[in-house]
Amino acid sequence: MHRPGADPEHMTAEDFLCDFCGLCWAPERPMVEGHRGSLICGVCLAEAHRVVVLRGEGVRLSEGEICTLCLAPKDEPHWRGPASTRPAACKVCIKRSGAILEKDPESGWTRPAT
């Protein structure tokens, strides 16, 4: 997500916000981009991975709801972030985003084991 009012011609790190927690990009908070500019930060991604992948928990979306990252309606567990807009990430996107961040050595991100 982009900060409301951000100038698309002069974007800064503070203009890129995680759709799930609303915090801006920072070196200690790497992000992965989904469709149409959606973003999930490493902190939210780690929690989503713990809940959905490791514990097998999560929520089922209501009719008409879609994954914030892939924009697809999927009948599988999703993780809901703490942001007031209540975005949701599907299990496939959580796994895919984790693989992307792990491949980037500068991110320092690894999938949580517990």
N, C-alpha and C positions, 0 to 999 in steps of 0.2 A: 504494500500500500504506500502511497505517497502522501506526505504531509499536506493537508488542505492548504491551498494557496501557494504551494511550491512552484517556483519558476522552472518549467521543463527544460529550458535552455541553460540553466545554471543550477543544477542539482548538487546538493552537498550530502554528506553522510547523514545529517540530521533530517533530511527530507525522505529517507527510506525507512519505513516503519514496518515492524512485524505485524501482520494482520491478527495475530493471536494474542499478543500482549501489549502492543502499541509502542514498544520501545524502539529507538532508532538504531541503525546499524552502527557498530563499533568494532574495532579489531578483536576485542574479547567476546563479541557477540556476532559471529558470522551468520550469514543468512543464505537461504536457498530461495530462488524465484520459481513460482509456479506460473500458471497461465494468467494472462492479462495483468501482469505486474504484481500478483499476490506474492507475499513473502512470509517465510517462517524462520525465526531465529534459532540458533543452536540450543538455547536454553529451553525454548518451547518444544523443539524437536526432541530433545533428550527426554523430557517429561512425556511427550506423546509416545515415544518408543517404549518407555517403561510401562505405561498404562496399556497400550493396545498390543504391542508386540510381545513384551515379556510376560505381562500378567493376563493377557487375553481378555481384557476388559474394554470398556469404551461404550459409546452410545449408538443406537440406531437412529438414523435421521428420519424426520417426519416426511410425509409425502411432499414432493416438490423441492426438498432441500438438496443441496449439492455440496460436494467437497470444495472447499475454498481454493485448493491448489490445482486440481485437475478439472474442476467444473463439471464433474460427472456425478450422476445420482447412483450410488452404489449401496447394495444391501449387505453391508459388512460393518464391523465396528469402526467408529470414528472417535477422534479425540477432540474435545471442545476446549478452546483456549479460554483464558480468564478475561479477555476483552469484552466490553459491554455489547459488542455486535455479535458475540457468540459464534465465531467462525468454527468450522469443523474440518479436520484432516482425516482422509481415509487411510486405511492400513497400507495400501499400495503406495500412496504418496509418502507416508512416513518412512517406509523402507527405502524407497527410491531417493528421497531427500537425504536420508542418512548415508546412503552409499555415495552420493555426490559430495557431501561435506567431508567424508572420510578420505576421499581421493585427493582433496586439496590439502597439501601439507601445511600451508600457511594458516589454515583454519584451526588446527590443533584439536579438532573435534573427533571424538570417537563414540561409537554407540555404547550406551550404558549396558553393563552386564547385569546389574540388579536394579 
